[in-house]
Amino acid sequence: MSKGFAIPTLIFGLMTANFAQAEDEVRIALSSTAKSIMISGLDLSVFDGVIGERLATAVGEANISLRVSNSRVRISTQGLKYDKKARRESKKLIFESNDGVRVDGTLYLGRISAEVKKGRLLVINRIPIETYLLGIVGSEMNPLWPSDALKAQAVAARTYAMQRRMIMRYANRAYDLESTVLSQVYKGAERISQSVIDAVSLTRGEVLSHKHRLVEALFHSTCGGQTNSAREAFGNHVSYLVPKKCKWCRPSPRYRWETQIPLKDLERSLQKAKLISGKLTEIYRKNGQMKTTAFTRSKKFFLSSRSLRTASGYSKVFSSKFSAKTRGGDVHFRGRGFGHGVGMCQWGAKGLADAGYNYLEILAHYYNGSGVHRVY
């Protein structure tokens, strides 16, 4: 999951005053770059999202092709049963099915909306928070892991979703969260298991708070022995996101790692991110150094570990804790941990649960001075 950002005092005040009394709906952006998508499902209903009018229904399994038509979304598939004089396009379309709706083959519960933004389809899954968590917990954490690790993940993910919802609604944004590592990894209803259902239901309505405010409940795969502070990773001091020793994530395959990337590939990535100019000749960084040095034929550049990792790809350079050395035509990286390293270490949570700690103790360890409270 990606970092959050500094939250204005005014919004924190709104959070304090408006803890949910019943679960709210969240809006998850599933796609924002495609010009066409496939929608499928059993006995689908199609509505005009602007005026709420039902446009069409389908009996049995339906496969619907959507495409951008000027500034509107157009249904280009035949076979739907249209209501009398119904249109086949709108500024926004909404799809519903009791058995879930598939978007390009992936199943999602709740409603799916599609509208045109900047010439592309913005596809959003609108879903109650607790239902959303059923798709989150099993995507962010192995469903076979101990119950208390899954419950810790459920509370952290619920807190993060509620906080983001408040911020994005206040800012009048089109959606609350993304479905990738940039927010929380969300794979719809494909990875819902009984262990996940239990973890979500047993913690229903529980969130993390610090001084009566929702926390930025950041988490990551593996810290590599110690979590990072929010200041170290993102430049913002957050009192409950401070370094914590963690010996429990040693079994993670990314506790220690090595990889190599062709110098030519890094050159293209760094140039595209406008971090360097000119032909890249060397990348160098020692353990413990704050900056990575990039040498070109005419200039020396100093890069933050975060910017280099973002440019090269999160699945190539696994964390910001690395050393780098250029040999021949490749840059060799050696590092520890996977992710930004702030907040809860997921492999550490598993290790703590295996050692007999409950989910409240796990959360208290990683979110310094915070507590768990039920808000609905």
Buried (B, 14 or more C-beta within 10 A) or exposed (E): BBBBEEBEEEBBEBBEEEBBEEBBBBBBBBBBEBEEBBBBBBBBBBBBBEEEEBBBBBEEEBEBBBBBEEEBBBBEBEEBEBEEEBBBBBEBBBBBBEEBBBBEEBBBBBBBBBBBEEEBBBBBBBBBBBBBBBBBBBBBBBBEBBBBBBBBBBBBBBBBBBBBBBBBBBEEEEBBBBBBBEBBBBBBBEBBBEBBBBBBEEBBBBBBBBEEBBBBBBBBBBBBBBBBBBBBBBEBEBEBBBBBEBEBBBEBEBBBBEBBBEBEBBBEBBBEBEBBEBEBEBBBBEEEEEEBBBBBEEEEBEBBBBBBBBBBEBEBBBBBBBBBBBEEEBBBBBBBBBBBBBBBBBBBBBBBBBEEBBBBBBBBBBBBEBBBBEBB
